[in-house]
């Protein structure tokens, strides 16, 4: 294995960071059939460490629920690999089959649910995909003379390679309930799950979320600048557990 993958990958095997397709760890004594696939996380020499913890709110044999910090991606993508919630938790909790049941934007903090075993993954992911989870977010923005509460509906498109999602005429595919709590704080309840939906809808009201580097305008931010977090928090998840049938309510412990 060292001759094919190099010394770096061999070190990953010895560290228990290479996995077979079934999720079992590859060891120095593992014999792999020809054309087998193995999985490992590549190391990025210039990947910036995100200096925030990932508190675990709840854990059992089926799920792990965490309070994700700002600036930490949910799962590996682009320049974020080791510095993602998924990889950190797989390593710290020693759960190689951990998988996200849904996603939060890298800049959004709050409640994030993972599945522990492949056998239950589909049930939880389907629950999220079908809108079986009641989500509540908190956001800070300027105060407004608009009347609240209100429902914002529009058609949102997100194209690969384009940083911003955008609205276009046509049948709405995104819907958000917006309520003003007071003192520049808004409670948001998305009824759909389009990429950047809450950020786009708040900006469309003339109320861009504080700290947003994308809406309404793109702002260059250094990768190691953690000084201005997006003021958006996934504050609460509520659902009927698709495996146990138990009513679940999880809330972020972050002060917002």
N, C-alpha and C positions, 0 to 999 in steps of 0.2 A: 504494500500500500504506500510506503514511503517513497518508492521509486516513481510511482505514478502521480501521486498528489503532492509530493514534496514534504520537507521536514515540518513545515507549519501544520499541514493537515495531520501528519502522524502525531504531532503533539496534541492536536485536538482529540484524536482517538484516545490517547492516554489520559486525557482530561475528561473523557466521557461526553464529548460534545459532538459526536458523529452518530447518526441514527440510521437504522434500516427503515425500509418503507413501512413496516408494521409498528414503528415507534420504539423498538428495542435498541439499546445502545450497542454500538460496535466496540469491541474490545480488541486487545492485541492478539487474542486467540480465536477471534471470529473468523470462520471460513465462509466466504461469500461465493455463491455460484457465479459462473460467467454471466456478464451483462447485468449484474445486479445494480440497483440504484441505492445510493446512500445520500444522506442529507446532512449538511453542516452550514453554519452561519459564517460567511466570509468576514474577515477582519478588515476594517477600513482604518488605515493609519491616521487619517485626519478626522475621524469621527469625533465630534465634540461631545464630551460627557455632560449629561443633563444632571445638575447637582441637586436633585430632589428625590425623596423617597416615594415608594408606591405602597401606601398603607393598605393592608388587607382588612376589609370590612366584614367578610364572612367567608367560611370555607367548609365544605363537606366533601363527600365522595363524588359528587356530580359537578359542582360549580365552585368557582372562586370569584368573589366580588371585591374589587379594589377601588380606591379613591385616587384615580390617575391625576398626576400633577400636570400643570401647563408645560408645554414644550416637549413632551414625551409622546412619540408616535405610538399608536396601538400595536402595530406589527411592522416587520421590516419592509422598507420601500425606499428606493433611491439611495440617498446618503445616510439613511438611518437603519442600522441593523442591530448592533448590540444595545444601542441606546433606544430601545423600544420596550414597551410594557411587556409584550409577549416574551421576548428573550430574557429580560431581567427576571421575570417571574418563573419561567421554566428553570432557570438556573438556581434562583434563591429558594424556591419551593421544591426543587427536584421533581418536577412534573413534566417530563419530556413530551407528553401528549396534550398538554394544555393548548387550548385554541380559543380565539375570541368568538363570542356568539354575536357580536355586533362591533361597531367601531365608533370611536370619537376622533375628531380632528386632532392633529398634533398640538394645536394651540388651545384646545378646549380641555378644561379640567373636569373631574367629577367621576360619577359612578360608572364603572365598566365591568361587564360580566364575561367570564371565561368558563368554558366547559373543561372538565378534567379528563373525561374518558370519551373515546370515539363513539362508543355505543349510545351516548346521550346527546352528542353534538347536534345531530340533525333536528331533534325535537326543540332545542333552544333556539337554534338559528332560524328554524321555520316560524317559531313564535314571534321573533323580531321581524322577520320578513313579512309576515301577515298582519302586522300592526297589533299584536296581542299584548304589547307592553305600553303602559301609561308612563310617559316621560315628562318630567318637569325640569326646565332650565331656569336659571337666573342670569340676567344680563344687566350691565350698567351702561347707560347712555345718557345723553342730555335730556333734560326735562322738556316736555312738549305741550303745546296747546291742543293737540289732537285729543279726541274723545276715546277713552278706553273703558272697558275692554273692547277689542275688535278682532275680527278674523281677517288675516291677510291671505289671499289666494293669488297665485300667478303660475306661469309656466317657466321653469328654471332649467337651463341647459348647462352642463359642464362637459367641456371638450378636453380630451387628452392633450397635454402639452400647453394648455392655456391656464394660467394661474387662477383667474377669476371665473366663477360661474356667472351666468347672465340671464336676464329675463327676456322673453320674446313673446310676441302675440300668439295666441292659440289657446287650446284647451288647458286649463290649469292642471298642473301635476304636483303642486306643492301648496300646503295649507298649514298655517300657524295661528294659534290663538295667542294673543298678546294682551297682557294685563299690566297696568301700572300699579306698582306696590307703594311707591313714594320715594322721595329723596334720590331720584335718578335710577331706581331699581325697577326692573321689569321681570315679570314671570312669563315664560314662554312655554307653550305646550304644542309641539309639532304633531300634526296629524298625518304627516307623510315624512319620508326620510330622504329627501334630495341632498346631494352634496352641498355644503355651505348654506343650507336653506335658511337657518336662523339669521345668519350674518347678512345674507342677501335681502331677506324680508325687512330686517331692521334698517338697513341702509336705504331701502326703497321708501321707508316712512320718513326719511330725513333724519334718522336716529342711528347712525352707525355705532356699533358696540365699541366702547372705549378700548384702546389698545389694539385695534384691528389693523394689521399691516396690508390688508388686501382690499377692504371696502370702506369708503367708496373708491379710494385710490391705492395703487400699489406703492408701498414704501419699502425701500431697501433696509434690511435689518441684518446685522452681522450674526453669524451662526452661534457665537458665544455670548450674545447679548440677551440676558434673561431679565432685564430691568423693567420691561413693560409688558406684562402678560395680558393676553386677551381677556377682557372682563366677561367671560362666558363660562358658566358652570353647569354641568349636568348634575342637578341637585338631587334628583329622586327617580328611582325606578320602582314600578309597582306592577305585579303580574301574578297570575295563577300558575304555579309551577307545573310545566307540562309533564314532568316525570312523577312527582310526589303528589300533585294536586293541592299543595299547601299554598296559601296566599302569602306572597313575598313582598316586602317593602324594604328597600335599601336607600339610605340617604347619605349624602356626602357630609363629612365632618368639617369641611373647609368653611372658614369665616369669609363671608362675601359681602 
